[in-house]
Amino acid sequence: MSGQGFTVDDEILLLPRPRRMERLPGPGAPIETPPSEALDDSLAPQHYRLRISEGTVELHHADEAGRRYGRETLRQLGHGRERLPSLRIEDGPDFPVRGYMLDVSRDRVPTRETLERIVEVLELFRINHFELYTEHTFAYREHETVWREASPITPEDLRWLDALCAERDIALVGNQNTFGHMGRWLKHPDYEGRAEAPDGYTTKLGLHLSPGVLEPTDDNANFALSLCRELLQNLRERRINIGCDETFELGKGKSRKLVEAEGTERVYLEHLLRLVRGLRADGVEVSFWGDILRHRPELAAELPRDGVTALAWHYEAPMDPDDLPAPLFELLSEFGITRDTLRGFDGHVAGFVEAGLPFWVCPGTSSWNTLVGRLDNARGNLLDAARVGLARGAGGYLITDWGDNGHMQPPSVSWPALAYGASVAWCAETNHELDVSAALDAWVFGDEARVLGSLLDRIGHLHGGTGKVGMNGSPLFTELLARGGLLGSMGEANAPGTARTLDDVEAALEDLTTARPTCADGATVCAELEAALRLARHGAWRIARAAGLPAPGDAELAADLREAIGLQEAAWHARARHGGWPDSLARLEATLASYDT
């Protein structure tokens, strides 16, 4: 169960903040007053109107969703009070679809208990769309070779989760990548023949990438469609996200001549249409990641407008591209990043607006590749998505939560960004300055000491403290994995900043011991945050040592990392299935092996 909630100096603390709330004179109503509920067709979908005054409670709602949200507001208003305050609320969402997509393919496949907790949090945050990002972690009948070691989501798991979501008016939507990000399939001999570039390819800057893209053929389209159809058999929703992002090696292998003749984006579109047409013929609505076609509105316009949605994704807060070093911009440009896309979501959606193709905005939690988050970046990215999406006519808002490089961040590190994103997707005007820390302590953790919310906020800002900077990750994580020089760790560390970061980690570890969460998973939250902070501290020590600053020696570092790995292993298995743990662990063991002990 979620936390028990409390009031803050008699202020009204609601998650999310309503669109309009007005205090009324009078004593309000006794806490046990039953609401008088009425369907009101003058209200927009999912909207409700609540009035509490003179001993009465009136709840008008547009539909079942509006009634559910109104009742939740009443529940929050009642916690910690003997009487409901006298007020009037008019409320409803900016975006009709407010979604969350959790990566379950980068090693961390949640247990059923964890999935149940996540659904509970999603209901609280008024998320009404849920996806599990899938590459190889669904137990397809004829493909055990691919998922055997992954502790996958089974058909029984998916049907159970679908029923759980349906009880809470959350649409569980299928998700299976079908073009790019197929490396976990293509590494097996039975599937390597489907690869566009069986030997992978090397970028202009010398980075070699393993094969991950299917050759654009009818046979591969039928193969991918068979996966989608099998997955959809276990779900109520007739909708699926087919991925199709980051098809970097397209045209660098078997389709080279075709791409030279027709162009990369045209060949991409033709294969995308094979998938879309097959699923639309089945009556299934389709969404796809829009990165390949975002700058080609004339091609995007060839997609059907009925039942097809482009997902415009971007994970950095708006920035000035002139602030980036030239070599970094050169690297980003090879992967489709332009000056306009770095400035924010408008550069990602303009092409779809021009094409007249339905689209959603898809920001992220910024928790992957970090251990403890990049909360300041997340807030900027999430708010930009909400404002641009609302202004440009996006039909939905999908918060992504990825697991790159071993999915080492625990679920609770993502919850501040998820709470903020869900709230600005509900109503950006009233929630852009939401006190997320207080809301989490009250409604998610029930932390009687009011520690966890502010602690998550503080550690979510540690990533920039050492002087080194990162994109799509934190230097604390990148240096922990001995991968300095990549996007997650650039620039030079400085002594004062690194020392301050280490002090801040130590203070967070000490403060964590004072938390008193009343939620059912409170002990798990504290344990997983301790593990994440210990690993982050180790990354900071490595930064300090590389910069010639005071730091432990090899023997002490090795002992510390062994202990931190033990904490991470226990925290992992409290939330996730075992299958992906050895792969995630191997990244930490590589660092451990680097110490001369």
C-alpha positions as CSV (number, residue, x, y, z in Angstrom):
1,M,0.0,0.0,0.0
2,S,1.0,3.6,-0.5
3,G,1.9,5.9,2.4
4,Q,-0.7,7.1,4.8
5,G,-0.4,10.8,4.1
6,F,-0.4,13.9,6.3
7,T,-1.0,17.6,6.1
8,V,1.8,20.2,5.9
9,D,1.1,23.1,8.3
10,D,-2.6,22.8,7.6
11,E,-1.9,23.5,3.9
12,I,-3.7,21.4,1.3
13,L,-1.3,19.0,-0.2
14,L,-2.7,17.2,-3.3
15,L,-1.0,15.1,-5.9
16,P,-1.5,16.4,-8.6
17,R,-2.6,19.9,-7.8
18,P,-6.1,20.5,-9.3
19,R,-6.7,22.8,-12.2
20,R,-8.8,25.2,-10.1
21,M,-9.3,25.2,-6.3
22,E,-11.1,27.9,-4.3
23,R,-11.4,28.0,-0.6
24,L,-15.0,28.6,0.6
25,P,-16.1,30.1,3.9
26,G,-17.5,27.9,6.6
27,P,-16.3,24.8,8.5
28,G,-16.5,22.3,5.7
29,A,-17.9,18.8,6.4
30,P,-17.2,16.0,8.8
31,I,-14.7,13.5,7.5
32,E,-17.3,10.7,7.4
33,T,-19.7,12.7,5.2
34,P,-20.7,10.5,2.2
35,P,-20.3,12.3,-1.1
36,S,-23.4,13.0,-3.2
37,E,-22.2,11.8,-6.7
38,A,-23.8,12.7,-10.0
39,L,-22.9,12.1,-13.7
40,D,-22.5,15.5,-15.4
41,D,-22.4,15.5,-19.2
42,S,-21.4,19.1,-19.3
43,L,-18.0,18.2,-18.1
44,A,-15.1,17.1,-20.5
45,P,-13.9,13.5,-20.4
46,Q,-12.1,12.6,-17.2
47,H,-13.1,15.9,-15.5
48,Y,-14.8,16.3,-12.1
49,R,-16.2,19.0,-10.0
50,L,-16.0,18.8,-6.2
51,R,-17.8,21.1,-3.7
52,I,-17.4,20.8,0.1
53,S,-19.4,23.2,2.2
54,E,-21.9,23.4,5.1
55,G,-21.7,19.7,6.0
56,T,-22.2,18.5,2.4
57,V,-19.9,16.9,-0.2
58,E,-20.9,17.0,-3.9
59,L,-19.0,15.2,-6.6
60,H,-20.0,15.7,-10.2
61,H,-18.1,13.7,-12.8
62,A,-18.0,13.3,-16.5
63,D,-17.4,9.5,-16.5
64,E,-16.0,6.7,-14.4
65,A,-12.5,8.1,-14.7
66,G,-13.6,11.5,-13.4
67,R,-15.4,9.9,-10.5
68,R,-12.2,7.9,-9.6
69,Y,-10.1,11.0,-9.7
70,G,-12.6,13.0,-7.6
71,R,-12.7,10.2,-5.0
72,E,-8.9,10.2,-4.8
73,T,-8.9,13.9,-4.2
74,L,-11.4,13.4,-1.4
75,R,-9.2,10.7,0.1
76,Q,-6.2,13.0,0.1
77,L,-8.2,15.9,1.5
78,G,-9.3,13.7,4.4
79,H,-6.0,12.4,5.6
80,G,-4.8,13.9,8.8
81,R,-7.9,16.0,9.3
82,E,-11.1,15.6,11.4
83,R,-13.1,17.7,8.9
84,L,-12.9,18.2,5.2
85,P,-12.0,21.7,4.3
86,S,-14.6,24.0,2.8
87,L,-13.6,24.4,-0.9
88,R,-14.6,24.0,-4.6
89,I,-12.4,22.2,-7.1
90,E,-12.8,21.9,-10.8
91,D,-10.3,19.5,-12.3
92,G,-9.4,17.5,-15.4
93,P,-6.3,16.7,-17.5
94,D,-4.4,18.5,-20.2
95,F,-3.6,15.3,-22.0
96,P,-6.2,12.5,-22.3
97,V,-3.5,9.8,-22.3
98,R,-0.8,10.0,-19.7
99,G,1.5,7.0,-19.9
100,Y,4.4,5.3,-18.4
101,M,6.8,3.0,-20.2
102,L,9.1,0.8,-18.1
103,D,12.1,-0.9,-19.7
104,V,12.1,-4.6,-18.8
105,S,14.7,-5.6,-21.4
106,R,17.9,-4.2,-20.0
107,D,18.3,-7.0,-17.4
108,R,15.8,-5.9,-14.7
109,V,12.5,-7.8,-15.1
110,P,10.2,-6.9,-12.2
111,T,8.6,-9.5,-9.9
112,R,4.8,-9.6,-9.7
113,E,5.0,-7.9,-6.3
114,T,7.0,-5.0,-7.8
115,L,4.6,-4.7,-10.8
116,E,1.7,-4.5,-8.4
117,R,3.5,-1.7,-6.4
118,I,4.2,0.1,-9.7
119,V,0.5,-0.1,-10.7
120,E,-0.5,1.2,-7.4
121,V,1.8,4.2,-7.8
122,L,0.6,4.8,-11.4
123,E,-3.0,4.9,-10.2
124,L,-2.1,7.4,-7.5
125,F,-0.3,9.6,-10.2
126,R,-3.3,9.3,-12.5
127,I,-1.4,7.5,-15.2
128,N,-3.9,5.7,-17.5
129,H,-1.5,4.0,-20.0
130,F,1.2,1.5,-19.1
131,E,3.8,-0.3,-21.3
132,L,6.6,-2.7,-20.6
133,Y,9.3,-2.1,-23.1
134,T,10.2,-5.4,-24.6
135,E,13.1,-6.7,-26.8
136,H,13.7,-10.3,-25.7
137,T,12.0,-10.6,-22.3
138,F,8.6,-12.0,-23.2
139,A,8.3,-15.8,-23.3
140,Y,7.3,-16.3,-26.9
141,R,6.3,-19.9,-27.5
142,E,8.8,-20.8,-30.3
143,H,11.7,-18.6,-29.2
144,E,13.0,-20.0,-25.9
145,T,16.6,-19.6,-27.1
146,V,16.2,-15.9,-26.9
147,W,14.5,-15.5,-23.5
148,R,15.7,-18.6,-21.6
149,E,18.2,-16.9,-19.3
150,A,16.2,-13.7,-18.9
151,S,13.5,-14.7,-16.3
152,P,11.0,-13.3,-18.8
153,I,7.4,-12.0,-18.5
154,T,5.2,-15.0,-19.2
155,P,1.8,-14.9,-20.9
156,E,0.3,-15.7,-17.5
157,D,2.2,-12.8,-16.0
158,L,0.9,-10.5,-18.7
159,R,-2.7,-11.6,-18.4
160,W,-2.5,-11.1,-14.6
161,L,-1.0,-7.6,-15.0
162,D,-3.6,-6.8,-17.6
163,A,-6.4,-7.6,-15.2
164,L,-4.7,-5.7,-12.4
165,C,-4.5,-2.6,-14.6
166,A,-8.0,-2.9,-15.8
167,E,-9.3,-2.8,-12.2
168,R,-7.7,0.7,-12.0
169,D,-8.7,2.0,-15.4
170,I,-5.1,1.8,-16.7
171,A,-4.7,0.5,-20.2
172,L,-1.9,-2.1,-20.4
173,V,-0.6,-1.7,-24.0
174,G,1.6,-4.1,-25.9
175,N,5.2,-3.1,-26.6
176,Q,7.7,-5.1,-28.8
177,N,10.5,-3.6,-30.7
178,T,10.4,-4.9,-34.3
179,F,13.2,-3.2,-36.3
180,G,16.0,-1.8,-34.3
181,H,17.3,-2.9,-30.9
182,M,17.1,-6.5,-31.8
183,G,20.6,-7.4,-30.7
184,R,19.4,-9.8,-28.1
185,W,17.8,-11.9,-30.9
186,L,20.5,-11.4,-33.5
187,K,23.3,-12.7,-31.3
188,H,21.9,-16.2,-31.6
189,P,22.8,-18.4,-34.6
190,D,19.1,-19.1,-35.3
191,Y,18.4,-15.4,-35.8
192,E,21.7,-13.9,-37.0
193,G,20.7,-14.3,-40.7
194,R,17.9,-11.8,-40.1
195,A,20.4,-9.0,-39.4
196,E,21.0,-6.0,-41.7
197,A,24.7,-6.0,-40.8
198,P,25.6,-9.4,-39.2
199,D,29.1,-8.1,-38.3
200,G,27.7,-4.9,-36.8
201,Y,29.2,-1.5,-37.9
202,T,31.6,1.1,-36.9
203,T,30.6,4.8,-36.5
204,K,32.6,7.7,-38.0
205,L,34.3,8.2,-34.6
206,G,35.4,4.6,-34.3
207,L,32.7,3.2,-32.0
208,H,31.8,-0.4,-33.1
209,L,28.2,-1.4,-32.6
210,S,27.0,-5.0,-32.6
211,P,24.3,-6.0,-35.0
212,G,20.9,-4.7,-33.7
213,V,18.7,-4.0,-36.8
214,L,16.7,-6.4,-38.9
215,E,17.1,-6.4,-42.6
216,P,14.1,-4.6,-44.1
217,T,12.4,-7.6,-45.9
218,D,8.9,-9.1,-46.1
219,D,10.1,-12.1,-44.2
220,N,11.4,-10.1,-41.3
221,A,8.2,-8.0,-41.3
222,N,6.2,-11.2,-41.0
223,F,8.5,-12.5,-38.3
224,A,8.0,-9.3,-36.3
225,L,4.3,-9.3,-36.9
226,S,4.1,-12.8,-35.5
227,L,5.6,-11.6,-32.3
228,C,3.2,-8.7,-32.0
229,R,0.2,-10.9,-32.6
230,E,1.3,-13.5,-30.0
231,L,1.9,-10.7,-27.4
232,L,-1.5,-9.1,-28.1
233,Q,-3.3,-12.4,-27.5
234,N,-2.7,-11.7,-23.7
235,L,-4.0,-8.1,-23.6
236,R,-7.4,-6.4,-23.7
237,E,-6.1,-3.3,-25.6
238,R,-5.9,-3.5,-29.3
239,R,-2.9,-1.3,-29.5
240,I,0.9,-1.9,-29.6
241,N,4.1,0.1,-29.6
242,I,6.3,-1.4,-32.3
243,G,9.4,0.6,-31.5
244,C,11.4,1.0,-34.8
245,D,13.8,3.5,-33.3
246,E,17.6,4.0,-33.7
247,T,18.0,1.8,-36.9
248,F,21.5,3.1,-37.1
249,E,23.0,0.4,-39.4
250,L,20.2,0.5,-41.9
251,G,21.9,0.8,-45.3
252,K,25.3,-0.3,-43.9
253,G,24.8,-4.0,-44.7
254,K,22.5,-6.0,-46.9
255,S,20.3,-3.1,-47.9
256,R,23.2,-0.9,-48.9
257,K,22.3,-0.8,-52.6
258,L,18.6,-0.2,-51.9
259,V,19.4,2.7,-49.6
260,E,21.9,4.2,-52.1
261,A,19.1,4.1,-54.7
262,E,16.1,5.3,-52.5
263,G,17.6,6.9,-49.4
264,T,17.7,5.7,-45.8
265,E,14.4,7.2,-44.7
266,R,12.5,5.9,-47.7
267,V,13.7,2.4,-47.1
268,Y,12.9,2.8,-43.4
269,L,9.4,4.0,-44.2
270,E,8.7,1.1,-46.6
271,H,9.5,-1.4,-43.9
272,L,7.6,0.5,-41.3
273,L,4.6,0.4,-43.6
274,R,4.8,-3.4,-43.9
275,L,4.4,-3.6,-40.1
276,V,1.8,-0.9,-39.9
277,R,-0.4,-2.3,-42.6
278,G,-0.2,-5.8,-41.2
279,L,-1.4,-4.6,-37.7
280,R,-4.0,-2.2,-39.0
281,A,-5.5,-5.0,-41.0
282,D,-5.9,-6.8,-37.7
283,G,-7.7,-3.8,-36.2
284,V,-4.7,-2.9,-34.0
285,E,-3.7,0.7,-33.4
286,V,0.0,1.3,-33.8
287,S,2.6,3.7,-32.3
288,F,6.2,3.9,-33.3
289,W,9.2,5.9,-32.2
290,G,9.5,8.9,-34.4
291,D,13.2,9.7,-34.5
292,I,13.9,8.4,-38.0
293,L,11.1,10.4,-39.7
294,R,10.9,13.5,-37.5
295,H,12.8,15.6,-40.1
296,R,11.0,14.1,-43.1
297,P,7.4,15.3,-42.9
298,E,6.8,14.5,-46.6
299,L,7.5,10.8,-45.8
300,A,5.6,10.8,-42.4
301,A,2.6,12.1,-44.4
302,E,2.5,8.8,-46.3
303,L,1.6,6.9,-43.1
304,P,-2.1,6.3,-42.4
305,R,-3.5,8.9,-40.0
306,D,-6.1,6.6,-38.7
307,G,-4.8,4.4,-35.9
308,V,-1.1,5.4,-36.3
309,T,0.8,7.6,-33.8
310,A,4.3,8.9,-33.9
311,L,6.1,8.9,-30.6
312,A,8.4,12.0,-30.4
313,W,11.0,11.2,-27.8
314,H,13.7,13.4,-26.2
315,Y,15.4,13.1,-22.9
316,E,17.4,16.2,-22.2
317,A,16.2,19.5,-20.8
318,P,16.3,22.3,-23.4
319,M,19.8,23.5,-24.0
320,D,21.8,25.9,-26.2
321,P,23.6,23.8,-28.8
322,D,26.5,26.3,-28.8
323,D,27.3,25.2,-25.3
324,L,28.4,21.7,-26.6
325,P,31.9,20.9,-27.6
326,A,32.3,20.5,-31.4
327,P,33.4,16.8,-31.2
328,L,30.4,16.0,-29.0
329,F,28.0,17.6,-31.5
330,E,29.7,15.7,-34.3
331,L,29.0,12.4,-32.5
332,L,25.4,13.3,-31.7
333,S,24.8,14.4,-35.3
334,E,25.7,10.9,-36.5
335,F,22.8,9.6,-34.5
336,G,20.3,12.1,-35.9
337,I,20.6,14.9,-33.3
338,T,20.4,18.4,-34.7
339,R,20.7,21.9,-33.2
340,D,16.9,22.2,-33.2
341,T,16.3,18.9,-31.4
342,L,18.8,19.9,-28.7
343,R,16.7,23.1,-28.0
344,G,13.8,21.0,-26.9
345,F,10.6,19.2,-28.0
346,D,9.5,21.6,-30.6
347,G,12.4,20.4,-32.8
348,H,11.1,16.9,-32.4
349,V,7.4,17.4,-33.1
350,A,7.4,20.1,-35.9
351,G,7.7,17.6,-38.7
352,F,4.7,15.5,-37.4
353,V,2.6,18.7,-37.1
354,E,3.5,19.6,-40.6
355,A,2.7,16.1,-41.8
356,G,-0.7,16.0,-40.0
357,L,0.3,12.8,-38.3
358,P,-1.0,12.2,-34.8
359,F,1.9,12.2,-32.3
360,W,2.6,12.0,-28.6
361,V,5.4,13.6,-26.6
362,C,7.7,11.2,-24.8
363,P,10.1,12.6,-22.2
364,G,12.0,10.5,-19.6
365,T,12.7,10.1,-15.9
366,S,16.5,10.7,-16.6
367,S,17.2,8.0,-14.0
368,W,19.0,5.5,-16.3
369,N,22.8,5.6,-16.4
370,T,22.8,7.5,-13.1
371,L,22.3,5.3,-10.0
372,V,20.6,8.2,-8.2
373,G,19.0,10.2,-10.9
374,R,19.3,13.5,-12.8
375,L,16.3,15.1,-11.3
376,D,17.0,18.7,-12.5
377,N,17.3,17.5,-16.1
378,A,14.2,15.4,-15.7
379,R,12.1,18.3,-14.5
380,G,13.2,20.5,-17.4
381,N,12.6,17.8,-20.0
382,L,9.2,16.8,-18.6
383,L,7.9,20.3,-18.3
384,D,9.2,21.2,-21.8
385,A,7.3,18.1,-23.2
386,A,4.1,19.1,-21.5
387,R,4.2,22.7,-22.7
388,V,5.2,21.9,-26.2
389,G,2.9,19.0,-26.4
390,L,-0.1,21.0,-25.3
391,A,0.7,23.9,-27.6
392,R,1.3,21.7,-30.6
393,G,-1.7,19.4,-30.2
394,A,-0.1,16.1,-28.9
395,G,-2.6,13.4,-28.3
396,G,-0.7,11.9,-25.4
397,Y,2.2,12.1,-23.0
398,L,4.4,9.0,-22.4
399,I,7.0,9.1,-19.6
400,T,9.8,6.7,-20.4
401,D,12.0,4.9,-17.8
402,W,14.9,3.1,-19.5
403,G,17.5,0.7,-18.1
404,D,20.6,1.2,-20.2
405,N,23.8,-0.5,-19.1
406,G,22.4,-3.0,-16.6
407,H,19.4,-1.0,-15.2
408,M,21.2,-0.3,-11.9
409,Q,18.9,2.4,-10.7
410,P,16.2,1.2,-8.3
411,P,12.5,1.9,-8.9
412,S,12.3,4.5,-6.2
413,V,14.9,6.7,-7.9
414,S,12.5,7.2,-10.8
415,W,9.5,8.1,-8.7
416,P,10.2,11.8,-8.2
417,A,10.5,12.3,-11.9
418,L,7.5,10.1,-12.6
419,A,5.4,12.1,-10.0
420,Y,6.4,15.4,-11.5
421,G,5.9,14.3,-15.1
422,A,2.5,12.8,-14.3
423,S,1.5,16.0,-12.6
424,V,2.5,18.4,-15.4
425,A,0.8,16.1,-17.9
426,W,-2.3,16.5,-15.8
427,C,-2.1,20.3,-15.6
428,A,1.2,22.0,-16.2
429,E,-0.1,25.4,-15.2
430,T,-0.8,24.4,-11.6
431,N,1.9,21.7,-11.2
432,H,5.1,23.1,-12.7
433,E,6.3,24.1,-9.2
434,L,4.9,21.1,-7.4
435,D,6.6,20.2,-4.1
436,V,7.3,16.6,-5.2
437,S,9.3,15.8,-2.1
438,A,6.4,16.6,0.2
439,A,3.9,14.7,-2.0
440,L,6.1,11.6,-2.1
441,D,6.5,11.6,1.6
442,A,2.8,12.0,2.1
443,W,1.3,9.7,-0.6
444,V,3.9,7.3,-1.7
445,F,6.2,6.6,1.2
446,G,4.1,7.7,4.2
447,D,7.4,8.8,5.7
448,E,6.6,10.0,9.2
449,A,10.1,11.6,9.4
450,R,9.6,13.4,6.1
451,V,13.1,12.3,4.9
452,L,12.8,10.2,1.8
453,G,11.2,12.8,-0.5
454,S,13.8,15.5,0.1
455,L,16.6,12.9,0.1
456,L,15.6,11.8,-3.4
457,D,15.6,15.4,-4.5
458,R,19.1,16.0,-3.1
459,I,20.7,12.9,-4.5
460,G,19.0,13.6,-7.9
461,H,21.3,16.6,-8.2
462,L,24.6,14.9,-7.3
463,H,25.4,14.1,-10.9
464,G,26.8,17.5,-11.7
465,G,28.7,18.1,-8.5
466,T,32.2,16.9,-9.3
467,G,32.7,19.3,-12.2
468,K,32.4,16.6,-14.8
469,V,29.2,16.7,-16.8
470,G,27.1,14.1,-18.7
471,M,24.4,13.7,-21.3
472,N,22.0,10.8,-21.0
473,G,23.8,9.8,-17.8
474,S,25.7,10.8,-14.7
475,P,29.5,10.9,-14.3
476,L,29.1,9.0,-11.0
477,F,27.7,6.0,-13.0
478,T,29.9,6.3,-16.0
479,E,33.1,6.4,-14.0
480,L,31.9,3.6,-11.8
481,L,31.8,1.4,-14.9
482,A,35.2,2.7,-16.0
483,R,33.7,4.2,-19.1
484,G,35.0,7.7,-18.8
485,G,35.0,9.8,-22.0
486,L,31.5,8.8,-23.2
487,L,28.5,11.0,-23.0
488,G,27.9,10.3,-19.4
489,S,31.2,11.8,-18.2
490,M,32.9,14.7,-19.9
491,G,35.1,17.5,-18.8
492,E,37.4,17.8,-15.8
493,A,36.7,17.1,-12.1
494,N,37.6,19.8,-9.6
495,A,38.7,19.3,-6.0
496,P,36.0,21.4,-4.2
497,G,33.1,20.0,-6.2
498,T,34.3,16.4,-5.8
499,A,34.8,16.7,-2.1
500,R,31.4,18.3,-1.7
501,T,29.8,15.5,-3.7
502,L,31.4,12.9,-1.4
503,D,30.2,14.8,1.6
504,D,26.7,15.0,0.2
505,V,26.6,11.3,-0.4
506,E,27.8,10.6,3.2
507,A,25.1,13.0,4.5
508,A,22.4,11.2,2.4
509,L,23.5,7.8,3.7
510,E,23.3,9.1,7.3
511,D,19.9,10.8,6.7
512,L,18.6,7.6,5.1
513,T,18.8,5.8,8.5
514,T,16.4,8.3,10.0
515,A,13.6,7.7,7.5
516,R,10.4,6.1,8.8
517,P,8.3,5.1,5.8
518,T,5.0,3.4,6.6
519,C,4.4,2.0,3.1
520,A,4.6,-1.7,2.7
521,D,7.8,-1.6,0.7
522,G,9.5,1.0,3.0
523,A,12.3,-1.2,4.1
524,T,13.0,-2.2,0.4
525,V,13.1,1.5,-0.6
526,C,15.6,2.3,2.1
527,A,17.8,-0.8,1.2
528,E,17.8,0.0,-2.5
529,L,18.7,3.6,-1.9
530,E,21.5,2.6,0.4
531,A,22.9,0.3,-2.4
532,A,22.6,3.0,-5.0
533,L,24.3,5.6,-2.8
534,R,27.1,3.3,-2.0
535,L,27.7,2.7,-5.7
536,A,27.5,6.4,-6.4
537,R,30.0,7.1,-3.7
538,H,32.4,4.6,-5.3
539,G,32.0,6.4,-8.7
540,A,32.8,9.7,-7.0
541,W,35.9,8.1,-5.4
542,R,37.0,6.9,-8.8
543,I,36.6,10.4,-10.2
544,A,38.6,11.8,-7.3
545,R,41.4,9.4,-7.9
546,A,41.6,9.9,-11.6
547,A,41.9,13.7,-11.0
548,G,44.7,13.2,-8.5
549,L,42.6,14.1,-5.6
550,P,42.6,12.3,-2.2
551,A,40.9,8.9,-2.6
552,P,41.2,5.3,-1.3
553,G,43.7,2.9,-2.7
554,D,43.0,-0.2,-4.7
555,A,42.6,-2.6,-1.8
556,E,40.2,-0.3,0.0
557,L,38.3,0.4,-3.2
558,A,38.0,-3.3,-4.0
559,A,36.7,-4.0,-0.5
560,D,34.2,-1.2,-0.8
561,L,32.9,-2.3,-4.2
562,R,32.5,-5.9,-3.0
563,E,30.3,-4.7,-0.1
564,A,28.3,-2.4,-2.4
565,I,27.8,-5.2,-4.9
566,G,26.4,-7.3,-2.0
567,L,23.9,-4.6,-1.1
568,Q,22.9,-4.1,-4.8
569,E,22.4,-7.9,-5.2
570,A,20.0,-8.0,-2.2
571,A,18.2,-4.9,-3.4
572,W,17.9,-6.3,-6.9
573,H,16.3,-9.5,-5.9
574,A,13.9,-7.7,-3.6
575,R,12.4,-6.1,-6.7
576,A,13.4,-8.1,-9.8
577,R,13.7,-11.6,-11.1
578,H,17.1,-13.2,-11.2
579,G,17.6,-13.6,-15.0
580,G,19.3,-10.3,-15.8
581,W,21.3,-10.0,-12.6
582,P,24.5,-11.8,-13.9
583,D,24.6,-9.4,-16.9
584,S,24.2,-6.4,-14.8
585,L,26.7,-7.7,-12.2
586,A,29.3,-8.3,-14.9
587,R,29.6,-4.6,-15.5
588,L,30.5,-4.0,-11.8
589,E,32.8,-7.0,-11.7
590,A,34.8,-5.6,-14.6
591,T,35.5,-2.5,-12.4
592,L,36.3,-4.8,-9.5
593,A,38.8,-6.7,-11.6
594,S,40.6,-3.4,-12.5
595,Y,42.0,-3.1,-8.9
596,D,45.4,-4.4,-8.2
597,T,44.8,-6.4,-5.0
